Amino acid sequence: MTLLVLGINHKTASVDVRERLAIAPAAMEGALMAARQVAGVSEVAILSTCNRTEIYCSGSDCATSEVLQWLSEFQEIAPAEIESSLYSHTDDAAAAHMMRVACGLDSLVLGEPQILGQLKSSFAVSQNLQLMKGELGNLFQQAFSVAKKVRTDTAIGENPVSVAYAAVNLAQHIFSDLADSRALLIGAGETIELVARHLVNAGVKEICVANRTLDRAQALAAKFSGEAIMLGDIPQMLHSVDIVIASTASQLPILGKGAVESALLKRKHQPMFMIDIAVPRDIEVQVKELDDVYLYSVDDLQQVIQENQQQRRVAALEAEKIIIAGVEKYVSQQRSREVVDTLTELRSQTEMLRDSEVAAALKLLAKGVDAEHVITELGRRLTNKVLHYPSIQLRKASAEGRSDITELTAELFQLGSVNKDK
């Protein structure tokens, strides 16, 4: 049985190539069923995200060339156009790669947790189609177990390494319970949307989005059941928010010291937390001079992020050790399963011989043949039949100079030990 991983990611392929090879969720079931028809493939799963497309498969003879040819035809891209971006791993290396992916060690953002959920979804889709029942399914389960251990035993995911997440993480240090806080987000771009998502995940229930264009503010606010206002409305409602995070493309500050000072008076100096992610700044730097205001700039966040990235790199080294142990455990379990299959077949074959000879012996006894003769003949015939094929293979091995086979046979059957024990 061969394990194979074939794919591309953000390290090996351009955005253009990644887009062309990406498999949309609506097309995934069809892709999986088609991939299962590739010669030698018995199990298959596909992971396709914005940063990677990977095909995982197992079978008696999973070959990179055949899987590549299928992918090329399915996505209508010539193999030559993607070969330079492809990587492939087999067996132990394939297992290690999947575990690194599950743990976020192969991600654009080191240690990011979303990839584990995406991998679990990939597993579920394939399992629902009954395309993963044996070795590959066992590998996915082991990868999930290793990822859980890495998250539990290391600090790989504890420290934020994105601006949006770092901003929300800082807010959690100021307010003990974000569920009681109201947030004002200035801007409606991707960064602000990420900030909103992290705030909601952290427990914030009230979000207001302010933007130069009201339509965009409303579209973003609707995703989080929030409200939307124009930039000009900020001074009138500023006193009602606890958190302000700004990220626009404005060339001039949007929020000045005077407006914040007025808001603090109305708040009776309850603290406000502000983060200015924009460059140039959206919040006047003089705001930092006010009491009861915690104002951080993008530079402050970058310092936090750099420190956290270093901590994640240290945690990644610990994670690699866990992955190595996880691969060893997986390989050991697979070998054990293979032995069980072999033992089952050996027992089944031996029992068939036994049943056949016992049936023949019973017929002789029914005919009145001497019982001692029948039992003696039963033992002789059963011994000859059980040892027939092993004897042929041992003679062949001996003729070929394969002393290792002879030694292994002696070890398996403890030959010589009987005489030694007497």
Contacts in CASP RR format, 6 or more apart in sequence:
PFRMAT RR
TARGET T0000
AUTHOR 0000-0000-0000
METHOD contacts of the structure
MODEL  1
MTLLVLGINHKTASVDVRERLAIAPAAMEGALMAARQVAGVSEVAILSTC
NRTEIYCSGSDCATSEVLQWLSEFQEIAPAEIESSLYSHTDDAAAAHMMR
VACGLDSLVLGEPQILGQLKSSFAVSQNLQLMKGELGNLFQQAFSVAKKV
RTDTAIGENPVSVAYAAVNLAQHIFSDLADSRALLIGAGETIELVARHLV
NAGVKEICVANRTLDRAQALAAKFSGEAIMLGDIPQMLHSVDIVIASTAS
QLPILGKGAVESALLKRKHQPMFMIDIAVPRDIEVQVKELDDVYLYSVDD
LQQVIQENQQQRRVAALEAEKIIIAGVEKYVSQQRSREVVDTLTELRSQT
EMLRDSEVAAALKLLAKGVDAEHVITELGRRLTNKVLHYPSIQLRKASAE
GRSDITELTAELFQLGSVNKDK
1 58 0 8 1.000
1 59 0 8 1.000
1 60 0 8 1.000
1 135 0 8 1.000
2 58 0 8 1.000
2 59 0 8 1.000
2 60 0 8 1.000
2 61 0 8 1.000
2 62 0 8 1.000
2 90 0 8 1.000
2 91 0 8 1.000
3 56 0 8 1.000
3 57 0 8 1.000
3 58 0 8 1.000
3 62 0 8 1.000
3 90 0 8 1.000
3 91 0 8 1.000
3 94 0 8 1.000
3 95 0 8 1.000
3 135 0 8 1.000
3 136 0 8 1.000
3 139 0 8 1.000
4 55 0 8 1.000
4 56 0 8 1.000
4 57 0 8 1.000
4 58 0 8 1.000
4 62 0 8 1.000
4 63 0 8 1.000
4 64 0 8 1.000
4 67 0 8 1.000
4 88 0 8 1.000
4 89 0 8 1.000
4 90 0 8 1.000
4 94 0 8 1.000
5 54 0 8 1.000
5 55 0 8 1.000
5 56 0 8 1.000
5 88 0 8 1.000
5 89 0 8 1.000
5 90 0 8 1.000
5 94 0 8 1.000
5 97 0 8 1.000
5 98 0 8 1.000
6 54 0 8 1.000
6 55 0 8 1.000
6 57 0 8 1.000
6 64 0 8 1.000
6 67 0 8 1.000
6 68 0 8 1.000
6 71 0 8 1.000
6 86 0 8 1.000
6 87 0 8 1.000
6 88 0 8 1.000
7 52 0 8 1.000
7 53 0 8 1.000
7 54 0 8 1.000
7 55 0 8 1.000
7 86 0 8 1.000
7 87 0 8 1.000
7 88 0 8 1.000
8 17 0 8 1.000
8 18 0 8 1.000
8 21 0 8 1.000
8 52 0 8 1.000
8 53 0 8 1.000
8 54 0 8 1.000
8 82 0 8 1.000
8 85 0 8 1.000
8 86 0 8 1.000
8 87 0 8 1.000
9 18 0 8 1.000
9 51 0 8 1.000
9 52 0 8 1.000
9 54 0 8 1.000
9 87 0 8 1.000
9 106 0 8 1.000
10 18 0 8 1.000
10 51 0 8 1.000
10 52 0 8 1.000
10 108 0 8 1.000
12 85 0 8 1.000
12 86 0 8 1.000
12 87 0 8 1.000
13 21 0 8 1.000
13 82 0 8 1.000
13 85 0 8 1.000
14 85 0 8 1.000
17 81 0 8 1.000
17 82 0 8 1.000
17 85 0 8 1.000
18 50 0 8 1.000
18 51 0 8 1.000
18 52 0 8 1.000
18 53 0 8 1.000
20 75 0 8 1.000
20 77 0 8 1.000
21 48 0 8 1.000
21 53 0 8 1.000
21 71 0 8 1.000
21 75 0 8 1.000
21 77 0 8 1.000
21 82 0 8 1.000
22 48 0 8 1.000
22 49 0 8 1.000
22 50 0 8 1.000
22 53 0 8 1.000
23 31 0 8 1.000
23 46 0 8 1.000
23 48 0 8 1.000
23 53 0 8 1.000
23 75 0 8 1.000
24 48 0 8 1.000
28 46 0 8 1.000
28 48 0 8 1.000
28 125 0 8 1.000
29 125 0 8 1.000
29 129 0 8 1.000
31 46 0 8 1.000
31 74 0 8 1.000
32 44 0 8 1.000
32 45 0 8 1.000
32 46 0 8 1.000
32 125 0 8 1.000
32 126 0 8 1.000
32 129 0 8 1.000
32 131 0 8 1.000
33 129 0 8 1.000
33 131 0 8 1.000
34 70 0 8 1.000
34 74 0 8 1.000
35 41 0 8 1.000
35 44 0 8 1.000
35 46 0 8 1.000
35 55 0 8 1.000
35 57 0 8 1.000
35 67 0 8 1.000
35 70 0 8 1.000
35 74 0 8 1.000
36 44 0 8 1.000
36 131 0 8 1.000
38 44 0 8 1.000
38 57 0 8 1.000
38 66 0 8 1.000
38 67 0 8 1.000
38 70 0 8 1.000
39 61 0 8 1.000
39 63 0 8 1.000
39 66 0 8 1.000
40 59 0 8 1.000
40 60 0 8 1.000
40 61 0 8 1.000
40 62 0 8 1.000
40 63 0 8 1.000
40 66 0 8 1.000
41 57 0 8 1.000
41 58 0 8 1.000
41 59 0 8 1.000
41 62 0 8 1.000
41 66 0 8 1.000
41 67 0 8 1.000
42 57 0 8 1.000
42 58 0 8 1.000
42 59 0 8 1.000
42 60 0 8 1.000
43 57 0 8 1.000
43 58 0 8 1.000
43 59 0 8 1.000
43 126 0 8 1.000
43 131 0 8 1.000
43 132 0 8 1.000
43 133 0 8 1.000
43 134 0 8 1.000
43 135 0 8 1.000
43 136 0 8 1.000
43 137 0 8 1.000
44 55 0 8 1.000
44 56 0 8 1.000
44 57 0 8 1.000
44 126 0 8 1.000
44 131 0 8 1.000
44 132 0 8 1.000
44 136 0 8 1.000
45 55 0 8 1.000
45 56 0 8 1.000
45 57 0 8 1.000
45 122 0 8 1.000
45 123 0 8 1.000
45 125 0 8 1.000
45 126 0 8 1.000
45 131 0 8 1.000
45 132 0 8 1.000
45 136 0 8 1.000
45 140 0 8 1.000
46 53 0 8 1.000
46 54 0 8 1.000
46 55 0 8 1.000
46 56 0 8 1.000
46 122 0 8 1.000
46 126 0 8 1.000
47 53 0 8 1.000
47 54 0 8 1.000
47 56 0 8 1.000
47 101 0 8 1.000
47 118 0 8 1.000
47 119 0 8 1.000
47 122 0 8 1.000
48 54 0 8 1.000
49 115 0 8 1.000
49 118 0 8 1.000
51 107 0 8 1.000
51 108 0 8 1.000
52 101 0 8 1.000
52 106 0 8 1.000
54 101 0 8 1.000
55 67 0 8 1.000
55 71 0 8 1.000
56 94 0 8 1.000
56 98 0 8 1.000
56 136 0 8 1.000
56 139 0 8 1.000
56 140 0 8 1.000
57 67 0 8 1.000
57 136 0 8 1.000
58 134 0 8 1.000
58 135 0 8 1.000
58 136 0 8 1.000
58 139 0 8 1.000
59 135 0 8 1.000
62 90 0 8 1.000
64 88 0 8 1.000
68 79 0 8 1.000
68 82 0 8 1.000
68 83 0 8 1.000
68 86 0 8 1.000
69 79 0 8 1.000
71 77 0 8 1.000
71 82 0 8 1.000
72 78 0 8 1.000
72 79 0 8 1.000
72 82 0 8 1.000
89 96 0 8 1.000
89 97 0 8 1.000
92 327 0 8 1.000
92 331 0 8 1.000
94 139 0 8 1.000
95 139 0 8 1.000
95 142 0 8 1.000
95 143 0 8 1.000
95 327 0 8 1.000
95 330 0 8 1.000
95 331 0 8 1.000
96 323 0 8 1.000
96 324 0 8 1.000
96 327 0 8 1.000
97 106 0 8 1.000
98 119 0 8 1.000
98 139 0 8 1.000
98 140 0 8 1.000
98 143 0 8 1.000
99 142 0 8 1.000
99 143 0 8 1.000
99 146 0 8 1.000
99 147 0 8 1.000
99 323 0 8 1.000
99 326 0 8 1.000
99 327 0 8 1.000
100 106 0 8 1.000
100 320 0 8 1.000
100 323 0 8 1.000
101 107 0 8 1.000
101 115 0 8 1.000
101 119 0 8 1.000
101 143 0 8 1.000
102 115 0 8 1.000
102 116 0 8 1.000
102 119 0 8 1.000
102 143 0 8 1.000
102 144 0 8 1.000
102 146 0 8 1.000
102 147 0 8 1.000
103 111 0 8 1.000
103 116 0 8 1.000
103 146 0 8 1.000
103 147 0 8 1.000
103 150 0 8 1.000
103 151 0 8 1.000
103 156 0 8 1.000
103 319 0 8 1.000
103 322 0 8 1.000
103 323 0 8 1.000
104 110 0 8 1.000
104 111 0 8 1.000
104 112 0 8 1.000
104 113 0 8 1.000
104 115 0 8 1.000
104 116 0 8 1.000
104 147 0 8 1.000
104 156 0 8 1.000
105 111 0 8 1.000
105 156 0 8 1.000
105 316 0 8 1.000
105 319 0 8 1.000
105 320 0 8 1.000
105 323 0 8 1.000
107 115 0 8 1.000
109 161 0 8 1.000
109 162 0 8 1.000
110 156 0 8 1.000
110 161 0 8 1.000
110 309 0 8 1.000
110 312 0 8 1.000
110 313 0 8 1.000
110 316 0 8 1.000
111 156 0 8 1.000
111 157 0 8 1.000
111 161 0 8 1.000
111 312 0 8 1.000
111 316 0 8 1.000
112 161 0 8 1.000
113 151 0 8 1.000
113 157 0 8 1.000
116 144 0 8 1.000
116 147 0 8 1.000
119 140 0 8 1.000
119 143 0 8 1.000
119 144 0 8 1.000
120 144 0 8 1.000
123 132 0 8 1.000
123 137 0 8 1.000
123 140 0 8 1.000
123 144 0 8 1.000
126 132 0 8 1.000
127 137 0 8 1.000
132 140 0 8 1.000
135 334 0 8 1.000
138 330 0 8 1.000
138 333 0 8 1.000
138 334 0 8 1.000
138 337 0 8 1.000
139 330 0 8 1.000
142 326 0 8 1.000
142 329 0 8 1.000
142 330 0 8 1.000
142 333 0 8 1.000
145 326 0 8 1.000
146 322 0 8 1.000
146 323 0 8 1.000
146 326 0 8 1.000
149 322 0 8 1.000
150 156 0 8 1.000
150 318 0 8 1.000
150 319 0 8 1.000
150 322 0 8 1.000
150 323 0 8 1.000
151 157 0 8 1.000
153 318 0 8 1.000
153 322 0 8 1.000
154 315 0 8 1.000
154 316 0 8 1.000
154 318 0 8 1.000
154 319 0 8 1.000
154 322 0 8 1.000
155 311 0 8 1.000
155 312 0 8 1.000
155 314 0 8 1.000
155 315 0 8 1.000
156 312 0 8 1.000
156 315 0 8 1.000
156 316 0 8 1.000
156 318 0 8 1.000
156 319 0 8 1.000
157 312 0 8 1.000
157 315 0 8 1.000
158 311 0 8 1.000
158 315 0 8 1.000
159 307 0 8 1.000
159 308 0 8 1.000
159 309 0 8 1.000
159 311 0 8 1.000
159 312 0 8 1.000
160 166 0 8 1.000
160 168 0 8 1.000
160 169 0 8 1.000
160 304 0 8 1.000
160 305 0 8 1.000
160 308 0 8 1.000
161 305 0 8 1.000
161 308 0 8 1.000
161 309 0 8 1.000
161 312 0 8 1.000
162 194 0 8 1.000
162 305 0 8 1.000
163 191 0 8 1.000
163 277 0 8 1.000
163 298 0 8 1.000
163 301 0 8 1.000
163 302 0 8 1.000
163 305 0 8 1.000
164 191 0 8 1.000
164 194 0 8 1.000
164 195 0 8 1.000
164 197 0 8 1.000
164 198 0 8 1.000
165 194 0 8 1.000
165 198 0 8 1.000
166 301 0 8 1.000
166 304 0 8 1.000
166 305 0 8 1.000
166 308 0 8 1.000
167 195 0 8 1.000
167 198 0 8 1.000
167 245 0 8 1.000
167 275 0 8 1.000
167 277 0 8 1.000
167 296 0 8 1.000
167 301 0 8 1.000
168 195 0 8 1.000
168 198 0 8 1.000
168 199 0 8 1.000
168 202 0 8 1.000
169 304 0 8 1.000
170 273 0 8 1.000
170 275 0 8 1.000
170 296 0 8 1.000
170 301 0 8 1.000
170 304 0 8 1.000
171 178 0 8 1.000
171 181 0 8 1.000
171 199 0 8 1.000
171 202 0 8 1.000
171 243 0 8 1.000
171 273 0 8 1.000
171 275 0 8 1.000
172 178 0 8 1.000
172 202 0 8 1.000
174 271 0 8 1.000
174 273 0 8 1.000
174 294 0 8 1.000
175 181 0 8 1.000
175 242 0 8 1.000
175 243 0 8 1.000
175 273 0 8 1.000
178 199 0 8 1.000
178 202 0 8 1.000
178 203 0 8 1.000
178 204 0 8 1.000
178 243 0 8 1.000
179 203 0 8 1.000
179 204 0 8 1.000
179 205 0 8 1.000
181 204 0 8 1.000
181 206 0 8 1.000
181 242 0 8 1.000
181 243 0 8 1.000
182 204 0 8 1.000
182 206 0 8 1.000
182 207 0 8 1.000
182 208 0 8 1.000
182 240 0 8 1.000
182 241 0 8 1.000
182 242 0 8 1.000
182 243 0 8 1.000
183 196 0 8 1.000
183 199 0 8 1.000
183 204 0 8 1.000
183 206 0 8 1.000
183 207 0 8 1.000
183 208 0 8 1.000
183 241 0 8 1.000
183 242 0 8 1.000
183 243 0 8 1.000
183 244 0 8 1.000
183 245 0 8 1.000
184 208 0 8 1.000
184 210 0 8 1.000
184 234 0 8 1.000
184 237 0 8 1.000
184 238 0 8 1.000
184 241 0 8 1.000
184 243 0 8 1.000
184 244 0 8 1.000
184 245 0 8 1.000
185 192 0 8 1.000
185 195 0 8 1.000
185 196 0 8 1.000
185 207 0 8 1.000
185 208 0 8 1.000
185 209 0 8 1.000
185 210 0 8 1.000
185 220 0 8 1.000
185 244 0 8 1.000
185 245 0 8 1.000
185 246 0 8 1.000
186 192 0 8 1.000
186 210 0 8 1.000
186 211 0 8 1.000
186 231 0 8 1.000
186 234 0 8 1.000
186 244 0 8 1.000
186 245 0 8 1.000
186 246 0 8 1.000
186 247 0 8 1.000
186 248 0 8 1.000
186 254 0 8 1.000
186 255 0 8 1.000
186 282 0 8 1.000
187 209 0 8 1.000
187 210 0 8 1.000
187 211 0 8 1.000
187 212 0 8 1.000
187 217 0 8 1.000
187 246 0 8 1.000
187 247 0 8 1.000
187 248 0 8 1.000
188 209 0 8 1.000
188 211 0 8 1.000
188 213 0 8 1.000
188 216 0 8 1.000
188 217 0 8 1.000
188 219 0 8 1.000
188 220 0 8 1.000
189 216 0 8 1.000
189 220 0 8 1.000
189 247 0 8 1.000
191 247 0 8 1.000
191 277 0 8 1.000
192 209 0 8 1.000
192 220 0 8 1.000
192 245 0 8 1.000
192 247 0 8 1.000
193 220 0 8 1.000
193 223 0 8 1.000
195 245 0 8 1.000
195 247 0 8 1.000
195 277 0 8 1.000
196 207 0 8 1.000
196 209 0 8 1.000
196 220 0 8 1.000
196 223 0 8 1.000
196 224 0 8 1.000
197 224 0 8 1.000
199 207 0 8 1.000
199 243 0 8 1.000
200 207 0 8 1.000
200 224 0 8 1.000
204 243 0 8 1.000
206 226 0 8 1.000
207 221 0 8 1.000
207 224 0 8 1.000
207 225 0 8 1.000
207 226 0 8 1.000
207 227 0 8 1.000
208 221 0 8 1.000
208 226 0 8 1.000
208 227 0 8 1.000
208 228 0 8 1.000
208 229 0 8 1.000
208 237 0 8 1.000
208 241 0 8 1.000
209 217 0 8 1.000
209 218 0 8 1.000
209 220 0 8 1.000
209 221 0 8 1.000
209 226 0 8 1.000
209 227 0 8 1.000
209 228 0 8 1.000
209 229 0 8 1.000
210 217 0 8 1.000
210 228 0 8 1.000
210 229 0 8 1.000
210 230 0 8 1.000
210 231 0 8 1.000
210 232 0 8 1.000
210 233 0 8 1.000
210 234 0 8 1.000
211 217 0 8 1.000
211 220 0 8 1.000
211 228 0 8 1.000
211 230 0 8 1.000
211 231 0 8 1.000
211 248 0 8 1.000
212 230 0 8 1.000
212 231 0 8 1.000
212 248 0 8 1.000
212 250 0 8 1.000
214 228 0 8 1.000
214 229 0 8 1.000
214 230 0 8 1.000
217 228 0 8 1.000
217 229 0 8 1.000
217 230 0 8 1.000
218 228 0 8 1.000
220 228 0 8 1.000
221 227 0 8 1.000
221 228 0 8 1.000
229 237 0 8 1.000
231 254 0 8 1.000
234 254 0 8 1.000
234 255 0 8 1.000
234 259 0 8 1.000
235 259 0 8 1.000
235 262 0 8 1.000
235 263 0 8 1.000
238 244 0 8 1.000
238 255 0 8 1.000
238 259 0 8 1.000
238 260 0 8 1.000
238 262 0 8 1.000
238 263 0 8 1.000
239 262 0 8 1.000
239 263 0 8 1.000
239 264 0 8 1.000
239 266 0 8 1.000
239 267 0 8 1.000
241 272 0 8 1.000
242 270 0 8 1.000
242 271 0 8 1.000
242 272 0 8 1.000
242 273 0 8 1.000
243 272 0 8 1.000
243 273 0 8 1.000
243 274 0 8 1.000
244 255 0 8 1.000
244 272 0 8 1.000
244 273 0 8 1.000
244 274 0 8 1.000
244 275 0 8 1.000
244 283 0 8 1.000
245 274 0 8 1.000
245 275 0 8 1.000
245 277 0 8 1.000
246 254 0 8 1.000
246 255 0 8 1.000
246 274 0 8 1.000
246 275 0 8 1.000
246 276 0 8 1.000
246 277 0 8 1.000
246 278 0 8 1.000
246 282 0 8 1.000
246 283 0 8 1.000
247 277 0 8 1.000
247 278 0 8 1.000
247 282 0 8 1.000
248 254 0 8 1.000
248 278 0 8 1.000
248 282 0 8 1.000
249 278 0 8 1.000
250 278 0 8 1.000
250 280 0 8 1.000
250 282 0 8 1.000
251 280 0 8 1.000
252 280 0 8 1.000
253 280 0 8 1.000
253 281 0 8 1.000
253 282 0 8 1.000
253 283 0 8 1.000
253 284 0 8 1.000
254 282 0 8 1.000
254 283 0 8 1.000
255 274 0 8 1.000
255 282 0 8 1.000
255 283 0 8 1.000
255 284 0 8 1.000
255 287 0 8 1.000
256 283 0 8 1.000
256 284 0 8 1.000
256 286 0 8 1.000
256 287 0 8 1.000
257 284 0 8 1.000
257 286 0 8 1.000
257 287 0 8 1.000
257 289 0 8 1.000
257 290 0 8 1.000
260 272 0 8 1.000
260 274 0 8 1.000
260 283 0 8 1.000
260 287 0 8 1.000
260 290 0 8 1.000
260 293 0 8 1.000
261 290 0 8 1.000
263 272 0 8 1.000
264 272 0 8 1.000
264 290 0 8 1.000
264 291 0 8 1.000
264 292 0 8 1.000
264 293 0 8 1.000
267 292 0 8 1.000
269 291 0 8 1.000
269 292 0 8 1.000
270 292 0 8 1.000
271 292 0 8 1.000
271 293 0 8 1.000
271 294 0 8 1.000
272 292 0 8 1.000
272 293 0 8 1.000
272 294 0 8 1.000
273 294 0 8 1.000
274 283 0 8 1.000
274 287 0 8 1.000
274 293 0 8 1.000
274 294 0 8 1.000
274 295 0 8 1.000
274 296 0 8 1.000
275 295 0 8 1.000
275 296 0 8 1.000
275 297 0 8 1.000
275 301 0 8 1.000
276 282 0 8 1.000
276 283 0 8 1.000
276 295 0 8 1.000
276 296 0 8 1.000
276 297 0 8 1.000
276 298 0 8 1.000
277 298 0 8 1.000
277 301 0 8 1.000
278 298 0 8 1.000
279 298 0 8 1.000
281 297 0 8 1.000
283 295 0 8 1.000
285 297 0 8 1.000
287 293 0 8 1.000
287 295 0 8 1.000
288 295 0 8 1.000
350 386 0 8 1.000
353 382 0 8 1.000
353 385 0 8 1.000
353 386 0 8 1.000
354 382 0 8 1.000
357 378 0 8 1.000
357 379 0 8 1.000
357 381 0 8 1.000
357 382 0 8 1.000
357 385 0 8 1.000
358 378 0 8 1.000
360 378 0 8 1.000
360 381 0 8 1.000
361 374 0 8 1.000
361 375 0 8 1.000
361 377 0 8 1.000
361 378 0 8 1.000
364 374 0 8 1.000
364 377 0 8 1.000
365 371 0 8 1.000
365 374 0 8 1.000
390 409 0 8 1.000
393 405 0 8 1.000
394 405 0 8 1.000
394 406 0 8 1.000
394 409 0 8 1.000
397 405 0 8 1.000
397 406 0 8 1.000
398 405 0 8 1.000
398 406 0 8 1.000
409 415 0 8 1.000
410 416 0 8 1.000
END
